[in-house]
Amino acid sequence: MELLSREGIFKQLEEIYTGSPSERDDTIREYWNLSPDRGLKKSMSYMRRAKGGRENAGSDSAYWSYEGDVALASCLIAIFKHLRRGKKEFPPIPVSESGFLMDRQGDLILWAKNLVSDHVHHYEACTHKSMSKGSHLKCKVGKIDYGGLLHDVCSKCGDDQWDNPFESL
């Protein structure tokens, strides 16, 4: 796996999101030359706007448009956190072959989570039966009071695969 420079990761992100010029093309280019501190601050502001738009979306198409902004903001936050740590190279973003938009957005968030983590997350199934704790030792959910739950957790840290930690910043 060949690592990418700062310019390379922004170009890849732009290709993933646009393929051709669009509204997000301008959004991504706004961030290319920002300092890590300014970029992180601006990315977090973008996340707040995206979450607000998603929560107030009046239709499925509007919701998924804002969900794309949430995924992009997650990637930008991760990139600037990575840069703040003095890192100058980035693993490439895996390009999802899925035809489903939510899979591609989920893959972007997983890439961002791995970028800011001290390890690569490896997810394993965890099941909960009614009134019991999860089957996986690293599960952080604890005891549930309802019928059951199946989710995937990181075998090293217990991170839930589909939680987006960047949304709570």
N, C-alpha and C positions, 0 to 999 in steps of 0.2 A: 504494500500500500504506500503510495507516494504521498507525502505530506504537501499541503498547499500553503502558500504565503497568505498574508492578509488580503492582498488584492485577489488572489486566486479563490479564496473562500467566498468573498463578496461576489465575484463573477459567477461562481457556481450557484450561489443563492439566487442571484438574479436570473440565471437560466432556468432554475427550478420553478421560480415564481412567474416568470414572464414568457420566456421563449421568444417574445417580441415586446416592443415597448408597451407599457401599460401604466396605470396609476401607481402600482407598487414599484415599477421600475424607478420612478422618481423617489419613492420612499427609500428604497435600498441605497440609491446613489447619495442620498442625504447623509448617510452614515459612513461612507467609505473613508473619509479623512478625519473623522472626529477623534479626539483623544479618548483613551479608555474611560476616563471619568465622565467626560461630557457624553460620550456614546452610551454609557450605562444609564446615566440620568435620562437621556432622551428616549432610550429603549423602554425604560420603565414607565415613562409618561405615555408612550405609544401603547404599551400593554394595558394601562388603565383605560385609555380611550377605546381600545379594541374590546375589552371586556364589557364596558358600558354599552357599546353598540350591539354586541352579541346579546346582552341581557334584555335590550329593548327592541330586538329585531322582530318585525311583524310577520315574517314569513320564513320558510325553510331556506330559501335561496339567500336571503339577507343574513340569516344566522350563520350559514356556512361560509359566506364571504367574510364575516367578522371572525369566524373561527380560523380562517386562513391568516387573518391579521394577528390573532393570538399566537399561532404557530410561528409566524415570522418574527414577532416581538420576542418570543422565547429564544429563537436562534440568535437574534441580535444581542439579547441580554447575555447569553452564554458566550458569544464571541467577545464581547467587551469584558466580561469577567476573566476570560482566558487571557486576554491582552493585559489586563491589570496585574495578573500574576507574572508578567514578564515573558509569556510564551509568544513566540512569533510564527509558529507553524501549526497547522490545523489538519486533523484527519478529514478526508473528503466526506461529504454528506452522502450516505447511501441513497441511491435513486430508487424509489419504490416502483416496482413493475405493476403494482395493483391498479386496477381501473377505478378503484373507489377513492374518492377525495379524502375521506376521513382516515383511510389507511396511510395515504401519503403525508397528511398533516401529523398523524401519530408518529410516523417514522422521523419526521423533522424534530419533534419534541424529544423523542428518544435519543437522537443524535446530540441535541443540546444538553440533555441530562448527563450523558456520558462525557461530554466535553468539560463540564464543570466538576465532575466527580473525580475522586482519586483512584477509581477503578472502572472497568467496563462492566456494566450491569449484565448479569446473566439471570434471566427470569425462569422461575419454576412455578408450577401450579400449587395453589393453596386452597383447600376446601374447608368450609365451616358448616357444621350441621347445626340445627336449631339449638340454642342455649349452650353453645360450646365455643372453645377457642379454635383458631386455625390449625390445620395439619402441618404447616411449615414452621420450623423453629424460629425463623426470622420475621414472621408475620407480626405487624404492628397493630392490626385491627383489634385484636383482643376478642372477648366474648361477645357474641351477637345475640339479640333477643328475638330474631325473626327466623323465617324458614330455612335459610341457608345462603351460602355465598361461595362463589368460585371466582378467584382472581389470581393473578400472577405476581410474585414477589421476587426481588433480587435475592439470590442465594447467599450473597455476602453481607448486604446491609439492610435488607427488608423493604427496600423501596417498592412501592406499588407501581406496576408497569404503566398504568394509564393516568396516574396523578401527574399534574403539571405543577411542579414547585415554583415556576416562574410567575404563576398567576397570583401567588400570595405575597409577592414582594411589594 
